[in-house]
Every structure is written in C-alpha cells, then in structure tokens.
C-alpha cells in the first residue's frame, strides 16, 4: 500500500506541503478538531476527580492538592500516546498525499472550486468557509482518523 495509486495523479510537492501546513494550522485552531483522544479524557477525569475529592475533604487547598495528585495518577494510568494532531503532523509521503486528497474531496463535495487549492491563502479560506458546516468538519476529521489508522 506504499505505492501511490496509479489512477490518481501525483500532487505537486509544493502544493502538498502548503496544504498540509494549512490543514495542520486549521486543526490546531479549530476547537471541534482538537477534541479527541480517549487518554486525554481519562487524564482529565483523574485530575477532575482528584480535585473534587480533595475539595470535598479539605476545601480549596484540598481541591488544589487533589487536582495535582489526580493529574499525576492520570499520567501514570494512561497509555503513552501522541495526540491526533501530532500523528497527523508526522504523516509523510503517500499518507500525507492521501490525507490531502481526502480533505480536498470533502471540500469539493461541499462546494469548493479548483481555485480553492491553488494557493495557501485560497486553501485556508476554503477550509474556514466550509468547516463552518458541521458535516464538513466531521468528514475532515474522519479523513484524518482514517489516514492515521491506515498507517498501522
């Protein structure tokens, strides 16, 4: 699966590079895209649970101490992981191309034109414009997850 599919033209490396950069910025800036990772939630539950328990038992200082202790416990009780954004940043070669094709397909389906992919600014504008639609955000996120998971 490391070979590039023959039916699809190989994208211009400069275009792929700027689109990948813009996609990473978009994912970083968009709160809907940052939500993820089971381990992050688990760590948050440990920290929050510790803060609540400490606050109930010892008041505000107990909440502080409980939150710190809960955070430490969460750190040691979760698997070592890269966040979704870190995994996407690490994509190279064919995987990066696959992601950009999938995202481009989502944007075109949503109404983007060929001009939306010619410059970094145009690509960013298309992401911002069409990501205001919940279905587009979900499809972009799903494309990211599919490409990252296909790497295993």
N, C-alpha and C positions, 0 to 999 in steps of 0.2 A: 504494500500500500504506500510505499515511499515514492513510487513513480507518480509523476504528475499525470492526471487523466488526459488521454490523447484528445478527447472531444473538446476540451476546454483550452482556449489559447492561454499561453503562459503570460501572466500580467507583467507589465513594466516594473522592474525592481524599485525604481524611484517612486512610482505611484504607490506600490505596495507599502513601501517604507513610510511615506507620509500618511497614508490611510491608516496604517497600523498605529502610528503615533496619535492621530486624531481619535481613533477608536479608544485607545488607552486613556487619553485625556477625558473623553466623553464618559467612559466607565468610571473614572475617578471622580468626576464632578457630579454624576447623576446618582442621587440617593437610592433610587429604586434598584440600580445595578449593583450597588455596594452591599445590599442586604444579601446575606448568604450564609454559608458555612456552618454546618452542624456544630463544629467545635467552638466557633465563636459564640454561638448561643449557649452552649454548655458552660463555657468560661464565664459568660455573663450571669448565668443562673447561679453558679458558685459564688461569684462576687456579690451579687444582689442578695442571695440567701444568707451569706455571712453577715452582710451589713444589716439586714433586717433582724437576724437573730441577735447580733451584738447590740443593736439599738434597743431591742425589747428588754434585753437583760441589763444593760449598763447605760442606756441613754445615748446621747450624741457621741461621746467618746467610744462607747461600745460599738456604735454603728461604724465609726471610722476603723477601729481595730478589726471588727468583724469583716468589713469590706476588704481590707488588706489581706487578712487570713484567708477569706474565701477566694480572693484573686489568686493567691499563691496555690491554694488547693486546686483551683480550676486549671492553673498552668500545669500542675503535675498529673492531673487526672484526664487530660485530653491528649489525643494523639498529636505528634508533630505534623504540621501541615503548612502548606502555602495557601494563602487566601486565593480566591478565584482570580483576582486581578494579577497577583504575582504569577500564577500559572499562565495566564494569557500573555503577560509580558515576556515570558520565557519561550513562547512559541517561535519556531524557526522554520524557514524554508516552506515546504509543502503545507505544513499545518497552518502557517500564517496566511498563505495564499487561500487555503480552504476557508478560513475564517472570514477573510475579506470578501471572498466570493459569496459566502452565505449572507453576510451583512448587506452587501450590495444588492443581492437578490431580494432581501426583505425590504430595503429602501425603494427599489424599483417597483415592487408589488404595491408599496404604499403610495407611489406616485412620483418618485424621484426620476429625473431625466438623466440622459447621458452626460450633460454638462455638470451634473452634481458630483461627478467623480474626476473632473479634470484638474482641479487644484485643491490644495489643503483647505483653503477657506470654503470652497464650494462643498467639499465633503463634510466639513464641520457643520455648515449651515443645514445640509440635508439631514444630518444626524439630529441636530437640535430641532429642526422643524418637524420631522416625522416621529421623533421619540416623544413628542407630546401626546401621541396616541398610545394608549396602554398596550394594545395588541402588538404594536411595533416594538416597544420596549421589551415585552415578553419574548417576542421572536428573536430579537437581537441577543438577549440573554440566553435563550435556548440554543442559539447557534454557537455562542461562546462555550457553553457547557458541552455541547455535542463534540466540538473540536477538541477540547481539553480531554474529555473522556475517551475519545478515539485514539489518543496517544498511548494509552496503556496497553 
